[in-house]
Amino acid sequence: MTPFHFTAGTLPLLVSIPHAGTQLTPEVEAGLSDAARGLPDTDWHIPLLYDFVRDLGASVLIGRYSRYVIDLNRPADNQPLYSTATTGLYPETLFDGTPTFAAGKTPDAAVRQRDLETIWQPYHQQIQQELARLKAQHGYALLFDAHSIASVIPRLFDGRLPDINLGTNDGASCSSAVSEALQAVCAQQTAFSWVVNGRFKGGYITRAYGQPEQHVQAVQLELAQCNYMDETPPYAWQQARAAQLQTVLKALIKALLAAGTRAK
């Protein structure tokens, strides 16, 4: 099985969804702690939430494997992205600090190197190839990295997370015109709280591939999960909440496309 699902589109836009996967390798499945077996830190339902982008004509890349196998949004050298609490390329703890693996059952270095080569590297090669294709065809490329997280995780942030968390690596991953267009959409609606470069500034994907000076604009959107699903098992999809959120997401994607055209 390929480590990702990919569909090519006609727009200059790639939507990356690295953390929705639930596939496990045998070594990880055998070693998970009881707390980790339900895969609580998954970006549940994100492919469904963004399903509309296919109709618009975006390319879509979705990781198949759980982040507990390997985190596609961390650098290959496992250097931390934040000075505050976070998780790494091979998460040793859940977001709440609970151990990911039972004692003595953490996958060894050889298994982790294999997963880097067969899961992480192909996903990033696909990003690179698709951005190159889009840039060759359109003269520029747009990358939208789609994420979600529980709205309350005391280990990672204080209080309740804003509903919409845009990350542009403090303005380095996209032009000011792109950032301002997305912020304008957020400011025009009143249903959801929002912030830019707050607790989440963009992970490795945003930081590595956002190169506005090379006509590649990248942004990350971290959504508070309570706005489209239940945050407790079985993590049920909530259609009414999701529909309201999708109205804003559609406006954000359209604003990104319009601003990307002007910034190319």
Disulfide bonds with the S-S distance in Angstrom:
none
